[in-house]
Amino acid sequence: MSQLRTRRSPLPVLAGSALACALAGPVHAQSTPPTVEELARRLQAIEQRLGTARPGDTSTADANGLADLDQRLRVIERRLELQEEEAQVRAASTPVVSLSASKGLSVKSPPPGDVEVKFRGLLQADGRFYIDDDAVPQNDTFLWRRAQLTLEGSWGPLLAFRITPELAGDSVTLLDAWADLRFDPRATLRIGKTKSPVGLERLQSSGSLEMVELAFPSELAPGREIGVQLQGEFAQSAVNYVFGVYNGTADGRDAATTNPDNNFEIGARVFVEPWKNGGGALSGLGFGIAGSTGDKEGTGNNFLPRYRTPGQVQFFNYRSAVAADGEHTRWSPQAYWYRNAFGLLGEYISSRQEVLLPTTGAREALDHRAWQLTAGWVITGEDASYRGVARPNHPFTVGSAGWGAWELVARYGELDIDDDAFPVFADPNAVARNAQAWGLGVNWYLTSNFKLVANYTQTQFDGGAAAGADREDEKAFFTRAQFSF
């Protein structure tokens, strides 16, 4: 019995305890030690439960007495050991499946568990309503803004991957499709389609945005790029970098499925959080610089941008005959600071593109610029962060005191078109020279998975109407219901 008691698995310990209790019997039931015959009867009952009873054996004790009981106990011990070994073999070969509100559905391989597949999702249902839009009418509408299902994970210690299709809209598109070769935390090679390293707000998860739509600088930053990039982090994640080579894309757009002009673009970013691992007031401060450069040659959406307001209404585009014809360079200083319930994010982007009007031979390098500042305050006291409010302290529950987390947000931004764009490359009677927008928002995090958002934004324009007049102010009220896992 000593071997049984020294094993660490709970199966033999529990079984041994039950066996001991069964053999000993209730303490209050008898005050004298049980006889051999009584122990034999109890042992036989346990053997029948474990399936080790000898067929046709109804005796209470044979002639050998205690020696027979000892032998039968040894058989039970061995049976328990075999059961434990079988349980260990099953555990070692069975994948671990888990489902949680914060991490979604995951399937992990048996030990050492270095293969894992995760399923995550993001659903955003929006409402868009425009006020006093008499001169430039817009359609009020409900829509699915995002419907994304993500398959991601790791395949051994070296390989990681992510695949994210976008199901919202009239057709399915592929947002993310990349594989990481994780040589070292300081050097990971990413191959495929991923977010460009240029824009700070662009790099945020779509589910973590403080306002419904992106600010003006994101109109000048590229969306997702196709290429290869080296990335890593140093100093306990206080310094991170990205350097990549991509097919290149126009401002505010995702890359085409193939390289449209046989030119490539280089992008890079360095971001530093010097006091990240401390506990002081500056622990949530981060700042950096990003940029890209490359040649573009061609006309159409793959080469030249159109710029939109935070209300998603286009206010600038080039004349149809204009072509990108030369170097395209972006640079962007950027920073954020999060301290307890308060958050502040700011960025500036300059996008300089050489353009050509083939019909006249006119050529110019146009430099468009944009900036924004967003401030947020979680009035219920939860921590603000670049990744949003992770979890309400008191999730909303019907009929109880939990009301979730509430956040107030304010934003101001501006996008300025290079004056040299007019009138040769852009029509001053149809597009604006400048747009300035402010917005207010309320975010209600009912749980860690469900959020309701309401935004009001107002945009003013310089030019953009006939006879040099200013375009009508845009007033937009947006709502969003978001579910993520």
C-alpha positions as CSV (number, residue, x, y, z in Angstrom):
1,M,0.0,0.0,0.0
2,S,3.0,2.3,0.4
3,Q,3.4,2.5,-3.3
4,L,-0.2,3.6,-3.7
5,R,0.1,6.3,-1.1
6,T,3.2,7.9,-2.6
7,R,1.8,8.4,-6.1
8,R,0.8,12.0,-6.9
9,S,-2.1,11.4,-9.4
10,P,-5.5,11.9,-7.7
11,L,-6.9,8.7,-9.2
12,P,-5.1,6.2,-7.1
13,V,-5.2,8.4,-4.0
14,L,-8.9,8.8,-4.2
15,A,-9.4,5.1,-5.0
16,G,-7.1,4.1,-2.2
17,S,-8.9,6.4,0.3
18,A,-12.2,4.9,-0.7
19,L,-10.8,1.4,-0.3
20,A,-9.4,2.2,3.1
21,C,-12.7,3.7,4.2
22,A,-14.7,0.7,2.9
23,L,-12.4,-1.8,4.6
24,A,-12.4,0.2,7.9
25,G,-16.1,0.8,8.0
26,P,-17.8,3.6,9.9
27,V,-16.0,4.4,13.1
28,H,-19.1,4.9,15.1
29,A,-20.6,1.6,13.9
30,Q,-18.2,-0.7,15.7
31,S,-15.6,-0.2,18.4
32,T,-13.7,-3.5,17.9
33,P,-11.4,-4.4,15.0
34,P,-13.1,-6.1,12.1
35,T,-12.6,-9.8,11.6
36,V,-10.9,-11.3,8.5
37,E,-14.3,-12.5,7.3
38,E,-15.7,-8.9,7.5
39,L,-12.7,-7.4,5.6
40,A,-13.1,-10.1,3.0
41,R,-16.7,-9.3,2.4
42,R,-15.9,-5.6,2.0
43,L,-13.0,-6.3,-0.3
44,Q,-15.2,-8.5,-2.4
45,A,-17.7,-5.6,-2.8
46,I,-14.9,-3.3,-4.0
47,E,-13.6,-6.0,-6.4
48,Q,-17.0,-6.2,-8.0
49,R,-17.1,-2.4,-8.4
50,L,-13.7,-2.3,-10.0
51,G,-14.3,-5.4,-12.1
52,T,-11.5,-7.5,-10.5
53,A,-13.7,-10.0,-8.7
54,R,-13.0,-13.7,-9.5
55,P,-15.9,-15.4,-11.3
56,G,-18.0,-17.6,-9.1
57,D,-16.2,-16.5,-5.9
58,T,-18.7,-15.9,-3.1
59,S,-16.5,-16.9,-0.2
60,T,-15.6,-14.4,2.6
61,A,-12.1,-15.7,3.2
62,D,-10.2,-18.7,2.2
63,A,-7.8,-20.9,4.2
64,N,-4.9,-18.5,3.7
65,G,-6.7,-15.7,5.5
66,L,-4.7,-12.5,5.5
67,A,-2.4,-13.8,2.8
68,D,-5.3,-14.0,0.4
69,L,-6.5,-10.5,1.3
70,D,-3.0,-9.2,0.7
71,Q,-2.9,-10.8,-2.8
72,R,-6.3,-9.4,-3.7
73,L,-5.3,-5.9,-2.6
74,R,-2.2,-6.1,-4.8
75,V,-4.4,-6.9,-7.8
76,I,-6.5,-3.8,-7.0
77,E,-3.4,-1.6,-6.7
78,R,-2.1,-2.8,-10.0
79,R,-5.5,-2.2,-11.6
80,L,-5.5,1.4,-10.3
81,E,-1.9,1.9,-11.7
82,L,-2.9,0.7,-15.1
83,Q,-6.0,3.0,-15.1
84,E,-3.7,6.0,-14.2
85,E,-1.3,5.1,-16.9
86,E,-4.1,5.0,-19.5
87,A,-5.4,8.3,-18.3
88,Q,-1.9,9.9,-18.7
89,V,-1.6,8.5,-22.2
90,R,-5.0,9.9,-23.2
91,A,-4.1,13.3,-21.7
92,A,-0.8,13.3,-23.6
93,S,-2.5,12.7,-26.9
94,T,-5.7,14.8,-26.6
95,P,-5.8,18.4,-27.9
96,V,-6.9,21.1,-25.5
97,V,-10.0,23.0,-26.6
98,S,-10.9,26.2,-24.8
99,L,-13.5,28.9,-25.3
100,S,-13.4,32.2,-23.4
101,A,-14.9,35.7,-23.8
102,S,-11.5,37.4,-24.0
103,K,-9.6,34.9,-26.2
104,G,-12.3,33.3,-28.3
105,L,-12.1,29.7,-29.4
106,S,-8.7,28.0,-29.4
107,V,-7.4,24.5,-30.0
108,K,-4.0,23.6,-28.7
109,S,-2.0,20.5,-29.4
110,P,-1.0,18.0,-26.7
111,P,2.1,18.8,-24.6
112,P,4.4,20.6,-25.3
113,G,1.5,22.6,-26.9
114,D,3.5,24.4,-29.5
115,V,0.8,24.2,-32.1
116,E,-2.2,26.4,-31.5
117,V,-5.1,27.6,-33.7
118,K,-7.4,30.5,-32.6
119,F,-10.7,31.7,-34.0
120,R,-11.6,35.3,-33.4
121,G,-14.3,37.6,-34.8
122,L,-15.4,41.2,-35.1
123,L,-18.8,42.5,-36.1
124,Q,-19.7,46.2,-36.5
125,A,-23.2,47.3,-37.4
126,D,-23.3,51.1,-38.1
127,G,-25.9,53.8,-38.7
128,R,-25.0,56.9,-40.7
129,F,-27.2,60.0,-40.6
130,Y,-26.4,63.4,-42.2
131,I,-27.9,66.6,-41.0
132,D,-28.6,69.8,-43.1
133,D,-27.1,68.2,-46.2
134,D,-29.2,70.2,-48.7
135,A,-26.4,71.3,-51.1
136,V,-24.5,68.0,-51.0
137,P,-27.1,65.3,-50.1
138,Q,-26.0,62.0,-48.6
139,N,-27.9,58.8,-48.0
140,D,-28.8,58.0,-44.4
141,T,-28.3,54.3,-44.0
142,F,-27.6,51.3,-41.9
143,L,-24.8,49.0,-42.9
144,W,-22.4,46.3,-41.9
145,R,-19.2,48.2,-41.5
146,R,-17.0,45.1,-40.7
147,A,-17.7,41.4,-40.5
148,Q,-14.3,39.7,-39.9
149,L,-13.5,36.2,-38.9
150,T,-9.8,35.6,-38.1
151,L,-7.9,32.4,-38.1
152,E,-4.5,32.8,-36.4
153,G,-2.1,30.8,-34.3
154,S,1.3,29.2,-34.2
155,W,2.7,26.1,-35.8
156,G,5.7,25.2,-33.6
157,P,8.0,27.7,-32.0
158,L,9.1,29.2,-35.4
159,L,6.0,29.8,-37.4
160,A,3.0,32.1,-36.7
161,F,0.2,33.1,-39.0
162,R,-3.0,35.1,-39.5
163,I,-5.8,35.0,-42.1
164,T,-8.6,37.6,-41.9
165,P,-11.3,37.9,-44.6
166,E,-13.7,40.8,-44.7
167,L,-17.2,39.6,-45.2
168,A,-19.0,43.0,-45.1
169,G,-19.8,44.7,-48.3
170,D,-20.8,43.4,-51.7
171,S,-17.9,41.1,-52.1
172,V,-15.4,39.2,-49.8
173,T,-11.9,40.7,-49.6
174,L,-8.8,39.4,-47.9
175,L,-7.5,41.9,-45.2
176,D,-4.7,40.0,-43.5
177,A,-2.8,37.0,-44.8
178,W,0.7,36.7,-43.4
179,A,3.1,34.3,-41.9
180,D,5.8,35.1,-39.3
181,L,9.1,33.4,-39.0
182,R,10.0,34.1,-35.3
183,F,13.7,33.7,-35.2
184,D,14.0,35.9,-32.1
185,P,11.8,38.6,-30.4
186,R,14.3,41.1,-31.8
187,A,14.0,39.7,-35.4
188,T,10.8,38.3,-36.8
189,L,10.3,38.1,-40.6
190,R,6.7,38.7,-41.8
191,I,5.6,37.7,-45.3
192,G,2.3,38.5,-46.9
193,K,-0.4,41.1,-46.5
194,T,-0.4,43.2,-43.4
195,K,-0.9,46.7,-42.1
196,S,1.5,49.4,-43.3
197,P,3.9,50.6,-40.5
198,V,3.2,54.3,-41.3
199,G,0.0,55.4,-39.6
200,L,-0.4,55.3,-35.8
201,E,-4.2,55.2,-35.8
202,R,-4.1,52.8,-38.9
203,L,-2.1,50.3,-36.8
204,Q,-4.8,50.2,-34.1
205,S,-7.2,47.2,-34.1
206,S,-10.5,48.1,-35.8
207,G,-12.2,47.1,-32.6
208,S,-10.2,49.5,-30.4
209,L,-10.8,52.7,-32.3
210,E,-12.1,55.5,-30.0
211,M,-14.2,57.1,-32.8
212,V,-16.3,55.3,-35.4
213,E,-14.1,56.3,-38.3
214,L,-10.5,57.2,-38.8
215,A,-9.1,60.7,-38.7
216,F,-7.6,62.8,-41.5
217,P,-4.0,61.5,-41.2
218,S,-5.2,58.0,-42.0
219,E,-6.4,59.3,-45.4
220,L,-2.7,60.0,-46.2
221,A,-1.3,56.8,-44.8
222,P,-1.4,53.5,-46.8
223,G,-3.8,50.8,-45.6
224,R,-2.6,47.2,-45.9
225,E,0.5,46.4,-47.9
226,I,1.8,43.2,-49.6
227,G,5.4,42.5,-49.1
228,V,8.0,41.3,-46.6
229,Q,9.1,43.1,-43.4
230,L,11.5,42.6,-40.6
231,Q,10.2,43.5,-37.1
232,G,11.2,43.2,-33.5
233,E,11.5,44.7,-30.1
234,F,14.2,45.4,-27.6
235,A,14.6,46.5,-24.0
236,Q,11.6,44.5,-22.6
237,S,9.3,45.7,-25.4
238,A,10.1,49.4,-24.8
239,V,11.6,49.8,-28.3
240,N,10.0,48.2,-31.4
241,Y,10.8,48.6,-35.1
242,V,9.5,47.6,-38.5
243,F,11.4,47.8,-41.9
244,G,9.8,46.4,-45.0
245,V,9.6,46.3,-48.8
246,Y,6.1,46.3,-50.4
247,N,4.3,46.6,-53.7
248,G,3.1,50.0,-52.6
249,T,-0.3,51.6,-52.6
250,A,-2.0,54.9,-52.9
251,D,-2.9,57.0,-49.8
252,G,-5.7,55.6,-47.8
253,R,-6.0,52.4,-49.7
254,D,-5.2,48.7,-49.4
255,A,-2.7,47.3,-51.9
256,A,-3.8,45.7,-55.1
257,T,-3.5,41.9,-55.4
258,T,-0.4,42.3,-57.6
259,N,2.2,45.0,-58.2
260,P,0.6,47.4,-60.7
261,D,3.7,49.3,-61.9
262,N,6.7,47.1,-61.3
263,N,7.9,49.6,-58.6
264,F,8.4,48.8,-54.9
265,E,8.1,50.9,-51.8
266,I,10.2,50.9,-48.6
267,G,8.4,51.5,-45.3
268,A,9.8,51.8,-41.8
269,R,8.8,52.7,-38.3
270,V,10.6,53.1,-34.9
271,F,8.4,53.5,-31.8
272,V,9.7,54.0,-28.2
273,E,8.1,53.8,-24.8
274,P,11.0,54.7,-22.5
275,W,9.2,54.3,-19.2
276,K,6.9,51.4,-20.3
277,N,8.1,49.0,-17.5
278,G,7.9,51.6,-14.8
279,G,5.0,52.7,-12.6
280,G,5.2,56.4,-13.0
281,A,3.1,59.0,-14.8
282,L,5.1,58.5,-18.0
283,S,4.8,54.8,-18.2
284,G,2.1,55.1,-20.8
285,L,4.0,57.6,-23.0
286,G,5.1,56.4,-26.4
287,F,6.4,58.3,-29.4
288,G,8.1,57.5,-32.8
289,I,8.5,58.3,-36.4
290,A,7.4,56.4,-39.5
291,G,7.7,56.8,-43.2
292,S,7.7,55.3,-46.7
293,T,9.3,56.1,-50.1
294,G,9.0,54.6,-53.6
295,D,8.1,55.4,-57.2
296,K,4.6,55.3,-58.7
297,E,3.7,55.4,-62.3
298,G,0.2,55.2,-63.6
299,T,-3.4,56.6,-63.4
300,G,-6.4,55.4,-61.5
301,N,-7.2,54.2,-58.0
302,N,-4.0,52.1,-57.6
303,F,-1.8,55.2,-58.0
304,L,-3.6,58.4,-56.9
305,P,-5.8,58.9,-53.9
306,R,-9.2,60.5,-53.1
307,Y,-9.6,61.9,-49.6
308,R,-12.6,61.6,-47.4
309,T,-14.0,63.3,-44.3
310,P,-14.5,61.5,-41.0
311,G,-18.1,61.3,-42.2
312,Q,-16.8,59.1,-45.1
313,V,-17.7,61.7,-47.8
314,Q,-15.2,62.3,-50.6
315,F,-14.0,66.0,-50.8
316,F,-10.9,65.8,-52.9
317,N,-9.7,63.9,-56.0
318,Y,-7.4,64.6,-59.0
319,R,-8.6,65.3,-62.5
320,S,-9.1,62.1,-64.4
321,A,-6.2,62.6,-66.7
322,V,-3.6,63.2,-64.0
323,A,-1.0,60.4,-63.4
324,A,1.4,59.6,-60.7
325,D,4.8,59.9,-62.2
326,G,7.7,59.7,-59.8
327,E,8.7,59.5,-56.2
328,H,6.0,59.2,-53.5
329,T,7.3,59.9,-50.0
330,R,5.5,59.9,-46.6
331,W,6.8,60.7,-43.1
332,S,4.9,60.8,-39.9
333,P,5.9,61.8,-36.3
334,Q,3.4,60.2,-33.9
335,A,2.8,59.8,-30.1
336,Y,0.3,58.7,-27.5
337,W,0.1,59.0,-23.7
338,Y,-2.2,56.9,-21.5
339,R,-2.4,57.5,-17.8
340,N,-5.1,55.7,-15.7
341,A,-8.5,56.7,-17.2
342,F,-7.1,59.4,-19.6
343,G,-5.7,58.9,-23.1
344,L,-4.2,61.2,-25.7
345,L,-3.2,60.3,-29.3
346,G,-1.7,62.5,-31.9
347,E,-0.1,62.2,-35.3
348,Y,1.0,64.2,-38.3
349,I,1.5,62.9,-41.9
350,S,3.0,64.4,-45.0
351,S,2.4,62.8,-48.3
352,R,4.5,64.1,-51.3
353,Q,3.7,62.7,-54.7
354,E,5.1,63.7,-58.1
355,V,2.3,64.0,-60.6
356,L,2.0,64.6,-64.4
357,L,-0.8,65.9,-66.6
358,P,0.1,64.2,-69.9
359,T,-2.1,66.4,-72.1
360,T,-0.1,69.5,-71.2
361,G,3.1,68.1,-69.9
362,A,2.6,69.9,-66.6
363,R,4.5,68.3,-63.8
364,E,4.6,69.0,-60.0
365,A,5.6,67.5,-56.7
366,L,2.5,68.0,-54.5
367,D,2.8,67.8,-50.7
368,H,-0.5,67.1,-48.8
369,R,-0.5,67.2,-45.0
370,A,-2.8,66.2,-42.2
371,W,-2.8,66.0,-38.4
372,Q,-5.1,65.0,-35.6
373,L,-5.4,65.0,-31.8
374,T,-7.8,62.6,-30.0
375,A,-8.4,62.7,-26.3
376,G,-10.4,60.2,-24.2
377,W,-11.5,59.9,-20.6
378,V,-13.1,56.8,-19.1
379,I,-15.5,58.3,-16.6
380,T,-16.1,55.0,-14.8
381,G,-12.5,54.7,-13.8
382,E,-11.2,51.9,-16.0
383,D,-7.7,52.2,-17.6
384,A,-7.5,53.7,-21.0
385,S,-5.0,52.3,-23.5
386,Y,-4.0,52.1,-27.1
387,R,-6.0,48.8,-27.2
388,G,-9.1,50.4,-25.8
389,V,-10.9,49.6,-22.6
390,A,-10.1,45.9,-22.1
391,R,-12.7,45.0,-19.5
392,P,-15.3,47.0,-17.6
393,N,-14.9,46.8,-13.8
394,H,-18.6,46.2,-13.5
395,P,-20.0,44.6,-16.7
396,F,-23.6,45.5,-17.6
397,T,-26.1,43.1,-16.1
398,V,-29.8,43.4,-16.3
399,G,-31.4,44.0,-12.9
400,S,-28.1,44.6,-11.1
401,A,-25.8,47.5,-10.3
402,G,-23.3,46.8,-13.2
403,W,-23.4,49.5,-15.9
404,G,-20.2,48.7,-17.8
405,A,-17.6,51.3,-18.7
406,W,-18.3,54.7,-20.2
407,E,-15.8,56.7,-22.2
408,L,-16.0,60.3,-23.5
409,V,-13.9,61.2,-26.6
410,A,-13.1,64.4,-28.4
411,R,-11.1,64.8,-31.6
412,Y,-9.9,67.6,-33.9
413,G,-8.0,67.3,-37.2
414,E,-7.2,69.0,-40.5
415,L,-6.2,67.9,-44.0
416,D,-4.5,70.5,-46.2
417,I,-4.1,70.1,-50.0
418,D,-1.0,71.6,-51.6
419,D,-2.0,74.9,-53.3
420,D,0.0,73.9,-56.4
421,A,-2.7,71.2,-57.1
422,F,-5.1,73.9,-58.3
423,P,-6.3,74.5,-60.9
424,V,-4.1,72.3,-63.2
425,F,-4.3,68.9,-61.3
426,A,-7.6,69.4,-59.4
427,D,-10.7,71.4,-60.1
428,P,-11.2,74.1,-57.4
429,N,-15.0,74.3,-58.3
430,A,-15.4,70.6,-57.4
431,V,-13.0,69.7,-54.7
432,A,-11.9,71.5,-51.5
433,R,-8.4,72.9,-50.7
434,N,-8.7,72.2,-47.0
435,A,-10.9,70.4,-44.5
436,Q,-11.1,70.8,-40.7
437,A,-13.1,68.5,-38.6
438,W,-14.0,68.2,-34.9
439,G,-16.0,65.4,-33.3
440,L,-17.4,64.2,-30.0
441,G,-18.1,60.6,-29.0
442,V,-19.5,58.3,-26.3
443,N,-18.4,54.7,-26.0
444,W,-20.3,52.3,-23.8
445,Y,-18.5,49.1,-23.1
446,L,-21.3,46.9,-21.7
447,T,-18.9,43.9,-21.5
448,S,-15.5,43.0,-22.7
449,N,-17.1,41.8,-25.9
450,F,-19.9,44.3,-26.6
451,K,-19.7,48.0,-27.2
452,L,-22.1,50.7,-28.3
453,V,-20.8,53.9,-29.9
454,A,-22.3,57.3,-30.8
455,N,-20.3,60.1,-32.6
456,Y,-21.1,63.5,-33.9
457,T,-18.6,65.1,-36.3
458,Q,-18.7,68.4,-38.2
459,T,-16.4,69.3,-41.1
460,Q,-15.7,72.7,-42.6
461,F,-14.2,73.2,-46.0
462,D,-12.1,75.8,-47.8
463,G,-13.4,75.9,-51.4
464,G,-15.0,73.0,-53.1
465,A,-18.1,74.7,-54.6
466,A,-18.8,76.6,-57.8
467,A,-17.4,80.1,-58.3
468,G,-14.8,79.6,-55.6
469,A,-17.3,79.3,-52.8
470,D,-16.8,77.0,-49.8
471,R,-18.5,73.7,-49.7
472,E,-21.4,73.2,-47.3
473,D,-20.4,72.1,-43.8
474,E,-20.8,68.4,-43.2
475,K,-22.7,67.3,-40.1
476,A,-22.8,63.6,-39.4
477,F,-24.2,61.5,-36.6
478,F,-22.8,57.9,-36.6
479,T,-23.7,55.0,-34.4
480,R,-22.1,51.6,-34.0
481,A,-22.9,48.3,-32.3
482,Q,-19.8,46.1,-32.0
483,F,-19.4,42.5,-30.9
484,S,-15.9,40.9,-30.8
485,F,-14.4,37.8,-29.4
